[in-house]
Amino acid sequence: MITLEERIARMERLLRRLEEDQPYLRVRLSPLGKEHRESSYAFADRIRAEAEAELHRLLGERVPPLESIAPQPADEPRGESPQPPTN
């Protein structure tokens, strides 16, 4: 089974490749009829939208870094109680 980070990287690569392929897709589809071109563009748009949604879902599954969930030191050192003010 691949790790979450690998899945995120794959999804990012897919989105980048889809974006880079956009001009070539137009050239490849130009000989087709209008209906076929529109259907192909709609399919490519659906794939891109689903990949973006999956990437956002995967990013949401990431565990926050340990620094953000580690206990923080208290204001007062352990074992000492605040001293009452003297008048």
Secondary structure as the mmCIF struct_conf table of DSSP 4:
data_model
#
loop_
_struct_conf.conf_type_id
_struct_conf.id
_struct_conf.beg_label_comp_id
_struct_conf.beg_label_asym_id
_struct_conf.beg_label_seq_id
_struct_conf.end_label_comp_id
_struct_conf.end_label_asym_id
_struct_conf.end_label_seq_id
HELX_RH_AL_P HELX_RH_AL_P1 LEU A 4 LEU A 29
TURN_TY1_P TURN_TY1_P1 SER A 30 PRO A 31
BEND BEND1 LEU A 32 LEU A 32
HELX_RH_AL_P HELX_RH_AL_P2 LYS A 34 GLU A 61
HELX_LH_PP_P HELX_LH_PP_P1 ARG A 62 PRO A 65
HELX_RH_AL_P HELX_RH_AL_P3 LEU A 66 ILE A 69
BEND BEND2 ALA A 70 ALA A 70
HELX_LH_PP_P HELX_LH_PP_P2 PRO A 71 ALA A 74
BEND BEND3 ASP A 75 GLU A 76
HELX_LH_PP_P HELX_LH_PP_P3 PRO A 77 PRO A 77
TURN_TY1_P TURN_TY1_P2 ARG A 78 GLY A 79
HELX_LH_PP_P HELX_LH_PP_P4 PRO A 82 THR A 86
#
